Amino acid sequence: MVNPVLLIIVPLGLAFAIPLFALFWKGAAKYIPPAALGFNLIVSLILLPRVLAEPIIVSLGGWQPPFCINLVAGPVGILFSAIIALVGLLVSIYALDYIREGAVERYHTLYLLLLTGATGVVLTGDIFNLFVFFEILCISSYALVAYLGERSGIESAVKYLIQGSVGSSFLLIGIGLLYGQFGTLNIADIAEKITSASPISLFVPMVLFITGLGVEAAIFPLNAWLPDAHSSAPSSISAILSGIAIEVGLYAVTRVIFTIFGASGILSFLAVLGILTLLVGEICAFSQNNIKRMLAYSSIGQIGLILFALAIGTSYGVAGGLFQLLSHTLSKALLFLAAGYMIYRAGSMEISAMEGMGKKMPITCLAFTIGAFSLVGLPPFTGFPSKFLIVRAALATQEAFFCVLIGLVLLGTVIEVAYFFRVIQVLYFKGEKMNSVKKEAPIAALIPIFFFVALIITVGIYPRLVTDVLNSAASEFLNRLDYIRSVLG
Amino acid sequence: MMSFLNSYIYYTGAFGLILIGLYIILVKHNLIKVIVGLGILDTGVNLFLVSVGYITKGTAPIFSRSEINSEHMVDPVPQALVLTAIVIGVAVLALALSLSIRLYKHYGTLNLRKIREQRW
């Protein structure tokens, strides 16, 4: 029997062992994150079929829930931990060659800590532990944004830190208010007791939770830090921040809304917020000249779309939102990884500097194009089935409200097409015909890029590979009574 | 008014500190002052958490000592939470201060109104 607790302790232990290994052999540091995340990926994949049948509840310290700290490895938790381990593994292989300057051991320690925090957030069944793992994630991402130590990185790290820690304080006040009312921190126990509380006394904690978690999830208007932080971090970190960190924030928002509060009244408000986030992100992305800022704003837009899909609140909608989350993670990580070496080669982040790059780095640019097509939602890539599911879910509600909003989503997609195709045009069709030297990204970068492309195309052609898992994850979010019963027995 | 203050004095103090901290973060231009504001905000939140579990004239919950009446025991869980929250707060403040040293080296100022290279 593989215990889900290994998913947290192995990377946590190895993260702090990195400086020790580096004492003996300098080069050891960079091989530890791939090893730890590969282990996590294997454990998640072993656990996945088992949790589809029945969630695994791990009680720590020998007490029974609700008195102990527990881990809930349900379909949602293991799905997310598998995604985190997969993307983390591929990005850490990319970082083998990409991260050369600076304090390399510290980079790898913080990188592994960030992913440990993310795994902890999705597995924990206790709101205070959720806060602690969230802080592990946040503090290591503040430090990683500042990793290169140049002007823009430090400035955006300071902004990110101030906004992020105000958000965490709000989250902690919300936790205190819930503890004061119910005398417990266990998510399932609170969810059971919350039906007897008056709605007025729940409103303030819920607002505090959404605000606090919304900063990390980059929900409009709490996302001012994101474009700066994502564009000035090293590209491998941008891929993780865009592909993992904000998704984990969104997971926490969803868990709080659906499981703890069981709030269906607030969903239409969240749907409107999602659409606002989407439109603001896409419109700002359209006007950017810096390729990484453009990708960062596009992440804001995608987060809005995922939030909208989750807020539809039907099983189709939630499954579509989770599918969109998966396809955004894969595509955006691929885009940032490909952009990393394109920027390295061009020597600038300006889109105009990438002219004719399609002939200088054909494979990397092809990968960038595939990522862009997938994000826009063209078949046969994974963005197509996920956006299709969301549109179908919105139309299936047969409410005028969601039908109008899905029209705005399609408008946002048109803007998305416009700015991605502008970049692709610059890559392939601009610039004078010169006999430029072909020089690809190094092999350590091409392997993860190739795997991302393969995953995007495979899932795009056979969406059935993931739909079973996504459907049972959606039903875990929607059936809070089953969640309570499986934890409390 | 006075009776309200008497019975909710800790909550009043905690939320007073939280509001002062938020005010400093929102209004002040100097990064060091903003970090001080973050510290005050953290302290307010911690005070709030402790007062959630506190009862008047409460004492430590040690069950092996028979002279402590269980009616007077305070709830130990919020205190454990605060201990963790303090550690996290220290880490955030330390990181913020070290970042502000680097920021000063690059820009020669800590005035956040002047450090605005990144725009929408």
Contacts between the chains, C-beta under 8 A, distances in Angstrom:
chain1	res1	chain2	res2	distance
A	128	B	81	5.7
A	128	B	84	7.6
A	132	B	84	6.2
A	132	B	88	7.2
A	135	B	88	4.8
A	135	B	91	8.0
A	135	B	92	7.8
A	139	B	88	7.6
A	139	B	91	5.7
A	139	B	92	6.3
A	139	B	95	6.4
A	142	B	95	6.0
A	142	B	99	7.8
A	143	B	95	6.3
A	146	B	99	6.0
A	146	B	102	7.1
A	149	B	102	6.4
A	150	B	106	7.7
A	151	B	106	4.7
A	151	B	107	7.3
A	151	B	117	6.7
A	152	B	117	6.4
A	152	B	118	6.2
A	154	B	99	6.0
A	154	B	102	4.8
A	154	B	103	5.1
A	154	B	106	6.1
A	155	B	103	6.7
A	155	B	106	7.9
A	155	B	107	7.9
A	155	B	115	5.7
A	155	B	117	6.4
A	155	B	118	6.3
A	156	B	118	6.2
A	157	B	99	5.7
A	158	B	31	6.8
A	158	B	96	7.3
A	158	B	99	5.3
A	158	B	100	6.9
A	158	B	103	5.9
A	159	B	118	8.0
A	161	B	92	7.0
A	161	B	95	6.6
A	161	B	96	5.5
A	161	B	99	6.7
A	162	B	25	6.7
A	162	B	34	6.1
A	162	B	38	6.9
A	162	B	96	7.5
A	165	B	38	5.7
A	165	B	42	8.0
A	165	B	92	5.0
A	165	B	96	7.8
A	166	B	22	7.3
A	166	B	25	6.3
A	166	B	38	7.5
A	166	B	41	6.9
A	168	B	88	7.8
A	168	B	92	8.0
A	169	B	18	7.6
A	169	B	21	8.0
A	169	B	41	5.2
A	169	B	42	6.5
A	169	B	45	5.1
A	172	B	45	5.0
A	172	B	49	7.2
A	172	B	85	6.1
A	173	B	18	7.2
A	173	B	45	5.7
A	173	B	48	6.5
A	175	B	81	7.7
A	176	B	45	7.3
A	176	B	48	5.5
A	176	B	49	4.8
A	176	B	52	5.4
A	176	B	78	7.4
A	176	B	81	7.9
A	179	B	49	7.9
A	179	B	52	6.0
A	179	B	77	7.3
A	179	B	78	6.8
A	179	B	81	7.8
A	180	B	52	4.4
A	183	B	75	7.9
A	185	B	77	7.3
A	227	B	118	7.7
A	227	B	120	7.1
A	228	B	118	4.5
A	232	B	118	7.6
A	284	B	120	6.1
